[in-house]
Structure formats: C-alpha cells, structure tokens
Amino acid sequence: FLAKKGYGVTVFEALPVAGGMMTVGVPEHRLPKKVVNWEIDNIKKMGVTIKTGNPVKDVETLKKDGYKAVFLATGLQNSMKLNIPGEDAQGVVQALSFLKDINLGKKVVVGKNVVVVGGGSVAMDVAMSARRLGASSVMVTCLECSYEEMPAEKAEVAQAEEEGVKIDMSWGPKQILAKGGKVSGVELKRCTTCYDKSGKFAPKYDEAETKKVEADMVITAIGQTSDLNFVSAGSKIKTTKRGTFEVEARSYATGVPGIFAG
C-alpha cells in the first residue's frame, strides 16, 4: 500500500527467503509455495526492495541510516515453552523451528513415536508433517475437551485424523520423561475444564489422574511469542507483558517518532 502511494519501500528480512511465516511457518500442503512466491513477485514488481538475510540488530539505527519511517511487522517468531520438567531433553522440538527447517529444505528426521502438545492449527500442521515424514505413530494431546473447543480449524483436524493422527483430548503435560538425556515419553495429567464461565482460557487439572505415553519425539505447539532482540534496552519503544508493542490506537505510532508497529 505504501508503494501504491509512491513511497520507496525496503523490507528487511532476517530469513534467507522472503515471506516470513507464510513461507517458513506453514506447510506446503496448506499453503503452496507457488502461491506465496506469486504474491512476493507482485510486491517486487511494485518497486518494493526485499533484503533477505538482513536481521536488524537495533531498529532505531534505521532512522539514522536515512529511512524516514519504520514499520515493525515482526510477528511472533518463537514457540512458547511448556515450562515443565524434562523439556530440555533431546528429542523435544518447538513447532515453529520444526516447520521452519522443513520449509527451508533442511533434512528433518522425525521419531518413530511422536507426541504433539497443543490443540491449534499449528499442532495439526506439525502432526501431519511428522506423519508425512515417516513417523509410525503421531498423537496430538490437548487440553480442550471437545472438537468444538479446539482452536484448530475443523477441516484440518479431520484431515489429520484421516492421515492417521490420533487426537487425545482433556490431557495436559505434567513432565517429559527421558532416559539417558533422550525423550522416552510424556506424563500427562487430566484437564477437567479448559475455560472459565466468561470464556477465558483458564485450565484446571485433576493432578491425581495421570497417564504415561511412550514417545521418542515431542513437538510443542502451545502458542507463539515474540523475539524483541532488535529493540535496544532503554528504548522508548514500549512493549506489553505479552511481548506486543504499545502503540497509539489510530496511528500505530510507538514512543519513538517515525517508528510504527503492527
């Protein structure tokens, strides 16, 4: 839209490819690369310069480099952690890094028995990807008590089950089990309710009801968080507890003149 208005626009992209999460965070079977590349090519034809492999270390230096305005559109690049015992065991993988490696053409080796933690569309993405990469069994375990409560798209859940993915509802991870530093399974605890009366996500558990599931690979897909290492300490660009930017409601302006954020 800025290019349409006649502005000169440069996109700084940390990854070696353009497109961000559309390119590296979504599997080919959901969003074909030819579709994304078609969009990127159209943006380039409009005169937009895309500098790949260009992570910005301090966003405020861009103003010093002569850019009149900067728009931060970095999204949520990291996977949230479970913060449970055993999470540092070999064989525990975060969903976004798993999908990124696949989409960048890296050789990704999956376990024989894979457990995916999470009930959203990303969980379905990694579960189907693991199945397609040769995992013998893939089980998705989620806190939600029904298909209706699961945030994943219903069609994608159905597709995952058609491809042999098992969905195990009403369970949350208590700890990841390991032998010799490698994943051997997951201990799960019963989730009795997922949301409170107001509809807010507030899971409750029956700690007395647990079960153990064998696994040699665990993929966590419980949500995403931001990576704000490009904002210097002491910057007037303020962030919230959730890692999003504090901006003026109408203009999306941050606390630094000329720097805006989505």
Buried (B, 14 or more C-beta within 10 A) or exposed (E): EEBEEEEEBEBBBBBEBBBBBBBBBBBEEBBEBEEBBEEBEEBBEEEBEBEEEEEBEEBBEBBEEEBEBBBBEBEBBBBBBBEBBBBEBEBBBBBBBBBBBBBEEEEBEBBEBBBBBBBBBBBBBBBBBBBBBEBEBBBBBBBBBEBEBBBBEEEBBEBBBEBEBEBEBBBBBBBBBBEEEEBBBBBBBBBEBBBEEEEEEEBEBEEEEBEEBBBBBBBBBBBBBBEBEBBEEEBEBEBEEEEBBEBEEEEBBBEBEBBBBE
